[in-house]
């Protein structure tokens, strides 16, 4: 433990970047960050800058900023011929010297308070010693704290350390310097893009080229050498290979990365088998423009070498490579979920090098796994600060006379919300009443959240950053059963029930009109967990059933969103926040066409209306589930809907809804986009005043980008939560025997959909524990012939389902084929059927 009156440390930006994980430890206190250093950190890394600012604001840490650039005794001018970096180094030494002298006159007798300058810059250290300053390398100082040896693990590896733990064999090509990359991008010999590793195959990635035009937006990368140390989400420079070397995306699904390999492993093992169909532009990574590394969650693979301090870390995210770290806590960290940061990736090393950041808890425990999925999907979930909470309305809150004066009072109407018991984010309600002339009046009532969240305050900034609510399993999910029961019960004729019936009647008319205009009705299987009230474990799992009242509420929300979108665009054509759904490129529909043709059904995709009409007519005699499967596939063909600023785009169309304009207005409690739309609408109708950022199309566009990112990551987090709870459900179920359908066909596997559970799984035919059968894959079908049986999309099969928890970090739902029976491939059905009653599938 550091004594509070013993050390005051100044750190330079290189040092801060290297030791930020150490600085966050509770034992590190009494740190002074110079203004010079803070400015450098801000310029070099926004995430690290935020972490440092958070430490400064933590009163228990006793971290302080010294504004040396605005202090008469410590400000210095840049000298002729002096570089900016050398000037800043000198400013740090001047500040450290002045602070040492300053403290001498403010200390109790016999209690010496010493200033320690930490810097990793050799020249800076030498000059500091000449000035009689107490100076250390960051690593030297941390290693001197013998009471806290665990701090050493949190140090980022220096370049010397990294070279020390790699082999002499060059495994990868040298990355090009940034100057050469910039010249290559300018003359067209190189392409710049975002590197996205494959989820299914660690030897394959796609680079999405920035501004590459419609015909050349993706470059395929295959093989370890061509991937050349790029990590998922890095911005890279790519060189296209000659067209004769172009390949197709692999149809092979790799079950995992396999065993850890040493630097001298056979390079042939790291090459994919070539495949001839549908070749794509193919290239190799030749340089890194920007690293997008972050701390990664995962688990430690403890080395088998006794007393070794070097171990491999396996990230939870399969698209991130294993990371080699040094730690003296391996035995304590075994079985824990931990966080590790990458420090570098030398060309001599098969794996990047990194360092331990912190432990998250025991693997497999619900709280630990929930923390992992939130961190991995960059979901902000830290407690709200006091500054944020201070802007909440004071309780008990009541409507004021001023509110009544400015607002129309509709409390005399029968207004009802259709939400589940216990729902806490009720932000929409409806009313329906018959007027004297027989017309039905409908009101869509939306919570005025923007009344409470005022622009620019701490609460508003926090909401803008978080963007959206993330619903994890075990939380409330919408059910509409009570409203449906009221509508269906002929004995009920109270005002609420009559209102619901009127709404339901109108909703059917609205839906029919939308579909006639070309709106799509797609399908995606959602699941519902029944949670044990004591253990909070899932005790049942079933596909969600959508009731008529789901659609009733949805129709009026859609109508309100479209109406508000048109209003705010008419008033503010340059800065309206809208939402669009781009039409998919024709190639997206390839799998849909192949699937439908396998059942002799034709699907037209030249427009949304043609697709909607085709899907409505698609049927196969005796195969009632066919249409649902087709709609599930059609959903997979769609593009992602996105927020955008009207002044920065010209294509407003929402493909799925067949609407020329759309926005989000009806859920301001759970979406920040709706708050912006509320503010625009309030200004448009004279209910509120505007402010500069609301009218700035560039700031609105940047905000839209953040909201799109947060929305996407929220969806991924929710899916991960469903996957985790699905594993919990199957953990105590043993082996189940279920009917399903082939959804996709791959070169070595088939992907199965189990309608009863809304579950997808993969049946592999090249497993390690048995000899591979004869496999013939036909891309044109696509079909996969296994021995003498040929699998096509939508084939009905029977499979066993079990949880494979042999790898605690990457637990998987394993499926094995039962029927059709293929000798040497199929497995026998389990002797004991599950107790739950199984509905028979219509086929």
C-alpha positions in Angstrom: 0.0 0.0 0.0 1.3 3.4 -0.9 1.6 5.9 1.9 -0.3 9.0 1.1 2.5 11.4 2.1 5.3 9.5 0.5 5.0 9.8 -3.2 3.7 12.3 -5.6 4.1 11.1 -9.2 4.2 13.0 -12.5 3.7 10.9 -15.6 4.4 11.7 -19.2 1.9 10.6 -21.9 3.9 7.6 -23.1 4.0 6.5 -19.5 0.3 7.0 -19.0 -0.6 5.0 -22.1 1.5 2.1 -20.9 0.4 2.1 -17.2 -3.2 3.2 -17.4 -4.3 -0.2 -16.1 -2.0 0.1 -13.2 -3.1 3.6 -12.4 -6.7 2.4 -12.0 -5.7 0.1 -9.2 -6.9 1.1 -5.7 -3.4 1.0 -4.2 -2.2 3.7 -6.6 -2.9 7.2 -5.1 -1.4 10.7 -5.0 -0.8 11.1 -8.7 -0.3 14.4 -10.4 -1.0 14.5 -14.1 0.5 17.5 -15.8 -1.7 19.5 -18.2 1.0 18.9 -20.9 0.6 15.2 -20.4 -3.2 15.3 -20.3 -3.3 17.2 -23.6 -1.0 14.6 -25.3 -3.1 11.7 -24.0 -6.3 13.4 -25.3 -4.7 13.7 -28.7 -3.4 10.1 -28.8 -6.3 8.1 -27.4 -9.8 9.3 -26.5 -10.7 6.1 -24.5 -7.5 6.4 -22.3 -8.1 10.1 -21.8 -11.6 9.4 -20.5 -10.2 6.8 -18.1 -7.6 9.3 -16.8 -10.3 11.9 -16.4 -12.5 9.4 -14.4 -9.5 8.7 -12.1 -9.0 12.5 -11.5 -12.7 12.8 -10.6 -12.5 9.9 -8.1 -12.0 11.6 -4.8 -10.6 8.5 -3.1 -7.8 8.2 -5.6 -6.3 11.7 -4.9 -5.4 12.2 -8.6 -4.8 15.8 -9.5 -4.2 17.9 -12.6 -1.5 20.6 -12.5 -2.1 23.3 -15.1 1.6 23.8 -15.7 0.9 25.4 -19.1 -0.9 28.3 -17.4 1.4 28.7 -14.4 3.9 31.6 -14.4 6.8 29.5 -13.0 6.3 26.5 -15.2 5.2 27.7 -18.6 7.9 27.6 -21.3 8.2 28.8 -24.8 9.2 26.5 -27.6 12.8 27.3 -28.6 14.0 27.7 -32.2 14.7 24.3 -33.8 13.1 22.4 -30.9 10.5 19.8 -31.8 7.1 19.8 -30.2 7.9 16.6 -28.4 11.2 17.9 -27.0 9.5 21.1 -25.9 6.9 19.0 -24.0 9.6 16.8 -22.4 11.3 20.0 -21.2 8.0 21.4 -19.9 7.5 18.2 -17.8 11.0 18.5 -16.3 10.5 22.2 -15.5 7.2 21.4 -13.8 8.7 18.5 -11.8 11.6 20.7 -10.7 9.4 23.5 -9.7 7.0 21.2 -7.8 9.9 19.6 -5.9 11.1 23.1 -4.7 7.6 24.2 -4.0 6.9 21.2 -1.7 10.1 21.7 0.3 8.6 24.8 2.0 5.3 23.1 2.8 6.3 20.0 4.7 6.2 19.2 8.5 9.7 18.8 10.0 11.2 15.3 9.5 8.5 14.3 6.9 10.0 14.5 3.4 7.6 14.5 0.6 9.3 13.5 -2.6 8.3 14.0 -6.3 8.9 11.0 -8.5 8.9 11.6 -12.3 7.8 8.6 -14.3 8.7 8.5 -18.0 9.7 5.8 -20.4 11.6 8.2 -22.6 15.4 7.5 -22.2 16.5 11.0 -23.3 14.0 12.6 -20.9 15.2 10.5 -18.0 18.9 11.4 -18.7 18.1 15.1 -18.7 15.9 14.8 -15.6 18.8 13.2 -13.7 21.1 16.1 -14.8 18.5 18.4 -13.1 18.7 16.2 -9.9 15.2 14.9 -10.3 14.1 11.5 -8.9 13.1 9.7 -12.1 12.2 6.1 -13.1 10.9 4.1 -16.0 7.3 3.2 -15.3 8.2 -0.5 -15.2 11.1 0.1 -12.7 8.8 2.0 -10.3 6.0 -0.5 -10.4 8.4 -3.4 -9.9 9.8 -1.6 -6.8 6.4 -1.8 -5.1 7.2 -5.2 -3.6 4.1 -5.2 -1.4 1.9 -5.3 -4.6 3.6 -7.7 -7.0 0.4 -8.2 -8.9 0.7 -4.7 -10.4 3.5 -5.9 -12.6 1.0 -8.1 -14.6 -0.9 -5.0 -15.5 2.0 -3.3 -17.2 1.9 -3.1 -21.0 4.9 -4.9 -22.6 7.6 -2.7 -23.9 9.1 -3.4 -27.3 12.1 -4.9 -25.7 9.9 -7.3 -23.7 8.0 -8.3 -26.8 11.1 -9.1 -28.8 12.4 -11.2 -25.9 9.4 -13.6 -25.9 9.2 -14.2 -29.7 11.2 -16.5 -32.0 13.8 -15.5 -34.6 11.7 -16.9 -37.4 9.9 -14.3 -39.4 6.2 -15.4 -39.8 4.7 -12.3 -41.3 5.7 -9.7 -43.8 6.7 -6.3 -42.5 4.0 -3.7 -42.4 4.4 -0.8 -44.8 5.2 2.6 -43.2 2.2 5.0 -43.0 3.8 7.4 -45.6 4.1 4.5 -48.2 0.5 3.5 -47.4 -0.8 7.0 -47.9 1.0 7.3 -51.3 -0.4 3.9 -52.3 -4.0 4.8 -51.4 -3.6 8.0 -53.3 -2.4 6.4 -56.5 -4.8 3.5 -56.3 -2.3 0.7 -55.7 -3.6 0.1 -52.2 -7.1 0.1 -50.7 -8.1 1.3 -47.2 -10.8 -0.4 -45.3 -12.1 -2.0 -42.0 -10.9 -5.5 -41.3 -13.7 -7.8 -40.2 -12.7 -11.3 -39.2 -15.0 -14.2 -39.9 -17.0 -15.7 -37.0 -17.0 -19.1 -38.6 -13.4 -19.3 -39.9 -10.3 -17.8 -38.1 -8.3 -18.0 -41.4 -10.7 -15.7 -43.3 -11.7 -12.1 -43.1 -13.3 -9.4 -45.2 -12.1 -5.9 -45.6 -14.9 -3.4 -46.2 -13.3 -0.7 -48.4 -14.0 2.9 -47.5 -15.6 4.8 -50.4 -14.9 1.9 -52.8 -18.1 2.2 -54.8 -20.9 -0.4 -55.2 -18.9 -2.9 -57.2 -15.7 -3.0 -55.1 -16.7 -2.5 -51.5 -15.4 -5.9 -50.1 -12.0 -7.6 -50.4 -11.6 -11.2 -49.3 -8.5 -12.1 -47.2 -7.6 -15.8 -46.7 -4.7 -17.5 -45.0 -2.6 -16.5 -41.9 0.1 -14.7 -43.9 -2.4 -12.7 -45.9 -4.2 -11.7 -42.7 -0.8 -10.4 -41.6 -1.5 -9.6 -37.9 -4.7 -7.5 -38.5 -7.2 -7.8 -35.7 -11.0 -7.5 -36.0 -12.1 -3.8 -36.6 -8.6 -2.5 -37.4 -8.4 0.0 -40.3 -5.9 -1.6 -42.7 -4.2 -1.1 -46.1 -4.9 -3.9 -48.6 -3.2 -4.9 -51.8 -5.3 -6.8 -54.3 -3.9 -10.1 -55.6 -3.8 -10.8 -59.3 -7.2 -11.9 -60.5 -5.8 -15.4 -61.2 -5.3 -15.7 -57.4 -8.9 -14.6 -56.4 -10.8 -17.2 -54.4 -14.4 -17.7 -53.1 -15.4 -17.4 -49.4 -14.9 -20.7 -47.7 -18.0 -22.8 -47.2 -16.2 -24.7 -44.5 -17.2 -23.9 -40.9 -14.2 -24.4 -38.6 -15.4 -25.6 -35.2 -12.7 -23.8 -33.3 -9.1 -22.5 -33.7 -7.8 -25.9 -32.5 -4.8 -26.3 -30.2 -2.3 -23.5 -29.6 0.6 -23.8 -32.0 4.2 -22.7 -31.7 6.0 -20.4 -34.0 7.4 -23.2 -36.1 4.1 -24.9 -36.8 3.6 -26.2 -40.3 2.4 -23.3 -42.4 0.3 -25.5 -44.7 -2.1 -26.1 -41.8 -2.9 -22.4 -41.9 -4.2 -22.4 -45.5 -7.8 -23.0 -46.6 -8.7 -25.4 -49.2 -9.4 -23.5 -52.4 -13.0 -23.4 -53.7 -13.9 -22.6 -57.3 -17.3 -21.0 -57.3 -18.3 -17.3 -56.9 -14.8 -15.9 -56.7 -14.4 -12.5 -55.1 -11.7 -9.8 -55.2 -9.0 -11.2 -52.9 -6.1 -9.4 -51.3 -3.6 -9.3 -48.5 -3.0 -6.9 -45.6 0.1 -4.9 -46.2 -0.2 -2.3 -43.4 -2.1 -1.1 -40.4 -3.6 2.4 -40.5 -5.4 2.4 -37.2 -5.5 -0.2 -34.4 -8.9 -0.6 -32.8 -7.7 -2.7 -29.9 -9.6 -2.7 -26.6 -9.4 -4.8 -23.4 -10.8 -8.3 -24.3 -12.7 -10.7 -22.0 -11.7 -14.3 -22.0 -9.9 -17.1 -20.1 -6.3 -18.1 -19.5 -4.9 -21.3 -20.9 -2.3 -22.1 -18.2 1.0 -23.3 -19.6 1.9 -26.9 -19.1 5.5 -25.8 -18.4 6.1 -25.8 -14.7 6.7 -22.4 -13.1 6.3 -20.7 -16.5 5.0 -17.1 -16.4 4.1 -17.0 -20.1 0.6 -18.2 -21.0 -1.9 -18.0 -23.8 -5.2 -16.1 -23.3 -8.3 -17.2 -25.3 -10.7 -14.3 -25.9 -14.5 -14.9 -25.6 -14.9 -13.2 -29.0 -13.9 -15.8 -31.6 -12.8 -13.2 -34.1 -10.0 -12.1 -31.8 -6.8 -14.2 -31.9 -5.2 -15.8 -28.8 -3.0 -13.4 -26.9 0.3 -14.3 -25.2 0.7 -12.7 -21.7 3.1 -12.8 -18.8 1.6 -13.3 -15.3 2.7 -14.7 -12.0 -1.0 -15.3 -11.0 -1.8 -18.1 -13.4 -3.0 -20.6 -10.8 -5.3 -18.0 -9.2 -6.7 -16.9 -12.6 -7.4 -20.4 -13.9 -11.2 -20.8 -14.2 -11.7 -17.1 -14.0 -13.0 -14.7 -16.7 -10.4 -12.1 -17.1 -9.6 -9.0 -19.2 -6.5 -8.7 -21.3 -5.2 -5.9 -23.4 -3.0 -6.3 -26.6 0.3 -4.4 -26.5 1.7 -5.4 -29.9 2.1 -8.1 -32.5 5.8 -8.7 -33.6 6.3 -10.2 -37.1 8.1 -13.2 -35.4 5.1 -14.2 -33.3 2.1 -16.3 -34.2 0.1 -14.5 -31.5 0.0 -10.9 -30.3 1.5 -10.0 -26.9 -0.5 -8.4 -24.2 -1.0 -8.0 -20.4 -3.5 -8.9 -17.7 -5.9 -6.1 -16.9 -8.3 -7.5 -14.2 -10.4 -10.4 -13.2 -14.2 -10.5 -13.7 -15.2 -13.5 -11.6 -15.7 -17.2 -11.9 -16.5 -18.5 -15.4 -20.0 -19.8 -15.8 -21.6 -17.8 -13.0 -24.6 -15.7 -14.2 -23.3 -12.3 -12.9 -19.8 -12.9 -14.4 -21.2 -14.0 -17.8 -23.6 -11.0 -17.9 -20.7 -8.7 -17.2 -18.7 -10.3 -20.0 -21.4 -9.9 -22.6 -22.0 -6.3 -21.6 -18.2 -5.5 -21.8 -17.7 -7.5 -25.1 -20.6 -5.6 -26.8 -19.4 -2.2 -25.4 -22.7 -1.6 -23.6 -22.3 1.2 -21.0 -23.5 -0.2 -17.7 -21.6 1.6 -15.0 -23.7 3.2 -12.3 -25.0 6.7 -13.0 -22.9 9.4 -11.6 -24.2 11.9 -9.0 -24.0 14.6 -11.7 -26.3 12.6 -13.9 -28.7 11.7 -11.1 -28.9 15.3 -9.9 -30.9 16.2 -13.0 -33.7 13.8 -12.3 -37.0 15.4 -11.2 -37.4 15.7 -7.4 -39.8 13.2 -5.9 -42.7 13.2 -5.3 -43.3 14.8 -8.7 -46.6 16.4 -9.6 -48.0 18.4 -12.5 -47.6 22.1 -11.8 -50.1 24.9 -12.6 -47.7 26.1 -15.2 -47.8 22.7 -16.9 -51.6 22.8 -17.0 -51.6 26.2 -18.5 -49.3 25.2 -21.4 -50.7 21.7 -22.1 -54.1 20.2 -23.1 -55.6 18.1 -20.4 -56.8 14.7 -21.8 -57.3 12.9 -18.5 -61.1 12.7 -19.1 -60.5 10.2 -22.0 -60.2 6.4 -21.5 -56.5 6.1 -22.2 -54.8 2.7 -21.7 -51.4 1.2 -22.2 -51.0 -2.4 -23.4 -48.0 -3.6 -21.4 -47.2 -6.6 -19.2 -47.6 -6.7 -15.4 -44.6 -5.2 -13.7 -43.5 -3.2 -16.8 -41.6 -0.1 -15.7 -40.9 1.7 -19.0 -44.5 2.5 -20.1 -44.0 5.2 -22.7 -47.0 4.7 -25.0 -50.8 4.5 -24.6 -53.8 4.6 -26.8 -57.4 5.7 -26.8 -60.3 5.1 -29.2 -63.8 6.6 -29.0 -66.7 7.0 -31.3 -67.7 10.6 -32.1 -71.2 11.9 -32.6 -71.0 11.4 -36.4 -69.9 7.8 -36.0 -66.2 8.5 -36.8 -63.7 6.7 -34.6 -61.1 9.1 -33.0 -57.8 7.5 -32.1 -55.2 9.0 -29.8 -51.6 7.9 -29.6 -50.2 9.2 -26.3 -46.4 9.2 -25.9 -44.5 10.0 -22.7 -42.9 13.5 -22.9 -39.4 12.4 -21.8 -37.8 15.5 -23.4 -39.7 17.6 -20.8 -37.4 16.1 -18.2 -34.1 15.7 -20.1 -33.0 19.2 -21.1 -30.4 19.7 -23.9 -26.7 19.6 -22.9 -26.9 18.7 -19.2 -25.2 15.7 -17.7 -28.3 13.5 -17.9 -28.7 14.4 -21.6 -25.0 13.7 -22.4 -25.2 10.3 -20.7 -28.4 9.4 -22.6 -26.9 10.4 -25.9 -23.8 8.2 -25.2 -25.8 5.1 -24.1 -28.3 5.5 -26.9 -30.7 2.7 -26.2 -31.9 0.4 -23.4 -30.5 -3.2 -23.6 -33.0 -5.9 -22.6 -31.3 -9.0 -21.3 -33.0 -12.3 -20.5 -34.9 -12.4 -17.2 -36.0 -8.8 -17.7 -39.5 -7.8 -18.6 -40.6 -8.6 -22.1 -43.8 -7.4 -23.8 -46.9 -9.7 -23.6 -50.3 -8.7 -24.7 -52.4 -11.5 -23.4 -54.6 -9.5 -21.0 -55.6 -7.1 -23.8 -56.3 -10.0 -26.1 -58.5 -11.7 -23.5 -60.6 -8.5 -23.1 -61.1 -8.2 -26.8 -62.1 -11.9 -27.1 -64.4 -11.9 -24.0 -67.9 -11.1 -25.3 -69.2 -10.5 -21.8 -66.9 -7.4 -21.3 -68.3 -4.1 -22.6 -66.6 -1.5 -20.4 -65.0 1.6 -21.9 -61.4 0.1 -22.0 -62.6 -3.0 -23.7 -64.7 -1.1 -26.3 -61.6 1.1 -26.9 -59.4 -1.9 -27.4 -61.9 -3.4 -29.9 -62.1 -0.2 -31.9 -58.3 0.0 -32.0 -58.1 -3.6 -33.1 -60.6 -3.1 -35.9 -58.8 -0.1 -37.2 -55.4 -1.7 -36.9 -56.5 -4.5 -39.2 -57.5 -1.9 -41.8 -54.2 -0.1 -41.5 -52.2 -3.3 -41.8 -54.1 -4.4 -44.9 -53.5 -1.0 -46.5 -49.7 -1.2 -45.6 -49.4 -4.7 -47.1 -51.2 -3.6 -50.3 -48.6 -0.8 -50.6 -45.8 -3.3 -50.5 -44.9 -3.6 -46.8 -43.1 -6.8 -45.9 -44.3 -9.3 -43.3 -41.1 -11.1 -42.4 -40.4 -13.7 -39.6 -37.7 -14.2 -37.1 -38.0 -16.7 -34.3 -37.9 -15.1 -30.9 -37.8 -17.1 -27.7 -39.3 -16.7 -24.3 -37.7 -18.1 -21.1 -39.8 -19.0 -18.1 -37.5 -18.0 -15.2 -37.4 -19.7 -11.7 -38.3 -17.0 -9.2 -35.7 -18.2 -6.7 -32.7 -19.4 -8.7 -33.4 -17.1 -11.7 -32.5 -20.1 -14.0 -34.6 -20.8 -17.1 -37.1 -23.6 -16.4 -38.7 -23.6 -19.8 -37.9 -22.3 -23.3 -40.3 -21.8 -26.2 -40.7 -19.8 -29.3 -42.7 -16.6 -28.7 -46.3 -16.5 -29.9 -47.4 -13.2 -31.3 -51.0 -12.2 -30.5 -53.3 -10.0 -32.5 -52.8 -7.2 -30.0 -49.1 -7.1 -30.7 -50.0 -6.1 -34.2 -52.7 -3.7 -33.0 -50.2 -1.6 -30.9 -47.6 -1.8 -33.7 -49.9 -0.4 -36.4 -50.6 2.8 -34.4 -47.0 3.2 -33.4 -46.0 3.0 -37.1 -48.6 5.5 -38.1 -47.5 7.9 -35.4 -43.8 7.5 -36.4 -44.6 8.1 -40.1 -46.7 11.2 -39.3 -44.1 12.7 -37.1 -41.3 12.0 -39.6 -43.2 14.0 -42.3 -43.9 16.9 -39.9 -40.3 17.3 -38.7 -38.9 17.0 -42.2 -41.3 19.6 -43.5 -40.2 22.0 -40.8 -36.5 21.1 -40.7 -35.4 19.6 -44.1 -31.7 19.9 -43.2 -31.6 18.5 -39.7 -34.5 16.0 -39.2 -33.5 12.7 -37.5 -35.0 10.0 -39.7 -34.7 6.2 -40.1 -34.3 4.4 -43.3 -34.1 0.8 -44.4 -32.1 0.4 -47.6 -33.2 -2.1 -50.3 -30.9 -5.2 -50.3 -28.6 -5.7 -53.3 -29.9 -8.4 -55.6 -27.1 -10.8 -54.6 -28.5 -10.8 -51.0 -31.5 -12.8 -52.3 -29.4 -15.6 -53.9 -30.0 -18.0 -51.0 -33.8 -17.2 -50.9 -34.1 -18.0 -54.7 -32.2 -21.2 -54.3 -34.3 -22.3 -51.3 -37.6 -21.5 -53.0 -36.6 -23.2 -56.2 -35.7 -26.4 -54.3 -39.4 -26.6 -53.6 -40.4 -25.5 -57.1 -41.7 -22.1 -55.8 -40.8 -18.8 -57.6 -40.0 -15.7 -55.5 -39.8 -12.3 -57.2 -37.5 -9.8 -55.5 -37.4 -6.8 -58.0 -39.4 -4.7 -55.5 -40.6 -5.0 -51.9 -44.2 -5.3 -53.2 -43.2 -8.1 -55.5 -41.4 -9.9 -52.7 -44.4 -9.4 -50.3 -46.8 -10.8 -52.9 -44.6 -13.7 -53.7 -44.2 -14.6 -50.0 -48.0 -14.4 -49.5 -48.5 -16.9 -52.3 -45.6 -19.2 -51.5 -46.9 -22.6 -50.3 -46.1 -26.3 -50.6 -48.8 -28.9 -50.2 -48.4 -30.8 -47.0 -45.6 -28.5 -45.8 -47.4 -25.9 -43.6 -44.1 -24.6 -42.1 -42.6 -23.8 -45.5 -43.9 -20.2 -45.7 -42.5 -19.4 -42.2 -39.1 -20.8 -43.2 -39.1 -18.8 -46.3 -39.9 -15.6 -44.4 -37.1 -16.4 -41.9 -34.7 -16.7 -44.8 -36.0 -13.5 -46.4 -35.4 -11.7 -43.1 -31.7 -12.8 -43.3 -31.4 -11.1 -46.7 -32.4 -7.7 -45.4 -30.1 -4.7 -44.7 -29.8 -3.0 -41.3 -32.2 -0.1 -40.8 -30.2 3.0 -39.7 -30.7 6.5 -38.3 -29.5 9.5 -40.4 -29.8 13.2 -40.7 -32.0 14.4 -43.5 -29.5 17.1 -44.6 -26.8 14.5 -45.2 -28.7 12.0 -47.3 -31.1 11.9 -50.2 -32.5 8.4 -49.9 -35.2 8.3 -47.2 -37.1 5.2 -48.2 -37.9 2.5 -45.7 -37.9 -0.7 -47.7 -39.5 -3.0 -45.2 -42.4 -0.7 -44.3 -42.8 0.5 -47.9 -42.8 4.1 -46.6 -41.2 7.1 -48.3 -40.2 8.5 -44.8 -40.0 7.2 -41.3 -38.5 7.9 -37.9 -38.7 6.7 -34.3 -40.9 8.8 -32.0 -42.9 6.4 -29.8 -40.3 5.0 -27.4 -38.5 7.9 -25.8 -37.9 6.1 -22.5 -35.7 3.4 -24.1 -34.3 5.2 -27.2 -32.4 8.5 -27.3 -33.3 9.0 -31.0 -36.9 9.5 -30.0 -35.9 12.3 -27.6 -34.3 14.2 -30.5 -37.4 13.6 -32.6 -39.6 14.9 -29.7 -37.4 18.0 -29.4 -37.7 18.7 -33.2 -41.5 18.1 -33.0 -41.8 20.4 -30.0 -40.0 23.2 -31.8 -42.1 22.6 -34.9 -45.4 23.1 -33.0 -44.2 25.9 -30.9 -44.1 23.9 -27.6 -40.3 24.4 -27.0 -37.3 26.4 -28.1 -34.5 25.2 -30.3 -30.8 25.1 -29.5 -27.7 25.1 -31.8 -26.8 21.4 -31.8 -30.4 20.5 -32.8 -30.0 22.5 -36.0 -26.5 21.4 -36.8 -26.7 18.7 -39.5 -23.1 17.6 -38.9 -23.6 17.1 -35.2 -26.9 15.3 -35.9 -25.2 13.0 -38.3 -22.4 12.2 -35.8 -25.1 11.5 -33.2 -26.9 9.2 -35.7 -23.7 7.2 -36.2 -23.3 6.7 -32.4 -27.0 5.6 -32.1 -26.6 3.2 -34.9 -23.6 1.7 -33.3 -25.3 1.4 -29.9 -28.4 -0.1 -31.4 -26.4 -2.7 -33.2 -24.3 -3.6 -30.1 -27.5 -3.8 -28.0 -28.9 -6.3 -30.5 -25.8 -8.4 -30.3 -25.8 -8.3 -26.5 -29.4 -9.4 -26.4 -28.6 -12.3 -28.7 -25.7 -13.3 -26.5 -27.9 -13.2 -23.5 -30.4 -15.5 -25.2 -27.6 -17.9 -26.1 -26.3 -18.0 -22.5 -29.7 -18.6 -21.1 -30.4 -21.3 -23.7 -27.2 -23.0 -22.5 -28.5 -22.8 -18.9 -31.8 -24.3 -20.0 -30.1 -27.3 -21.7 -27.5 -27.8 -18.9 -29.8 -30.0 -16.8 -31.8 -31.5 -19.7 -29.4 -34.3 -20.8 -29.9 -35.2 -24.4 -33.1 -34.2 -26.2 -34.5 -35.6 -29.4 -36.2 -32.9 -31.6 -37.5 -32.4 -35.1 -36.2 -29.5 -37.2 -35.5 -28.2 -40.7 -32.3 -27.6 -42.7 -31.9 -23.8 -42.9 -28.4 -23.6 -44.6 -26.1 -26.1 -46.3 -22.3 -25.8 -45.9 -19.4 -27.7 -47.3 -18.9 -29.8 -44.2 -22.1 -29.2 -42.2 -25.8 -28.4 -42.2 -27.4 -25.7 -40.0 -30.7 -26.8 -38.4 -33.6 -24.7 -37.1 -35.6 -26.2 -34.2 -39.0 -24.4 -34.3 -40.0 -25.6 -30.8 -37.2 -23.8 -29.2 -36.5 -21.1 -31.8 -33.0 -22.5 -31.8 -30.3 -22.9 -34.5 -27.5 -25.4 -34.4 -24.9 -27.0 -36.6 -24.5 -30.7 -37.4 -20.9 -31.2 -38.4 -19.9 -34.2 -40.6 -16.1 -33.9 -40.1 -15.8 -34.2 -36.4 -12.5 -35.1 -34.8 -13.8 -38.1 -32.9 -14.7 -40.1 -35.9 -13.5 -40.6 -39.5 -15.1 -38.2 -42.0 -17.7 -39.6 -44.3 -17.6 -39.0 -48.1 -18.8 -35.4 -48.6 -19.8 -33.8 -51.9 -20.8 -30.2 -51.8 -22.7 -28.5 -54.7 -22.7 -24.7 -54.4 -25.4 -24.4 -57.1 -28.1 -26.2 -55.0 -26.8 -25.7 -52.5 -26.7 -29.4 -51.6 -24.4 -31.6 -49.5 -24.2 -35.3 -50.3 -23.2 -37.3 -47.2 -22.4 -40.9 -48.2 -25.5 -41.7 -50.2 -27.9 -39.1 -48.8 -28.2 -35.6 -50.2 -29.3 -32.7 -47.9 -31.1 -29.7 -49.3 -32.4 -26.5 -47.7 -35.7 -27.0 -45.8 -35.3 -30.8 -45.5 -36.9 -32.1 -42.4 -34.6 -33.9 -40.0 -34.4 -35.3 -36.4 -31.5 -34.4 -34.2 -30.2 -34.9 -30.7 -29.5 -31.7 -28.7 -27.2 -31.5 -25.8 -25.0 -28.9 -24.1 -21.3 -29.4 -24.6 -19.7 -27.7 -21.6 -16.2 -29.3 -22.0 -14.9 -25.8 -22.8 -16.4 -23.6 -20.0 -15.7 -20.4 -22.0 -17.1 -21.5 -25.3 -20.0 -23.8 -24.2 -22.0 -25.0 -27.2 -25.3 -26.5 -28.1 -24.3 -29.6 -30.0 -26.6 -31.3 -32.5 -26.1 -34.8 -34.0 -28.2 -36.3 -36.8 -30.7 -39.0 -35.9 -32.9 -39.1 -39.0 -32.3 -39.7 -41.9 -30.2 -42.7 -40.8 -26.8 -42.6 -42.4 -24.6 -45.5 -41.4 -21.5 -44.3 -39.5 -22.9 -40.7 -39.3 -26.3 -40.8 -37.6 -26.6 -41.4 -33.9 -29.4 -43.5 -32.2 -32.2 -41.5 -30.6 -31.9 -41.1 -26.8 -33.8 -43.8 -24.8 -35.6 -41.3 -22.6 -37.7 -38.6 -24.2 -38.0 -35.2 -22.5 -40.9 -34.9 -20.1 -42.2 -31.7 -21.7 -45.0 -32.3 -24.2 -43.7 -31.9 -27.8 -46.0 -30.4 -30.4 -45.9 -32.3 -33.7 -44.4 -30.3 -36.6 -46.5 -29.9 -39.7 -44.4 -30.9 -42.6 
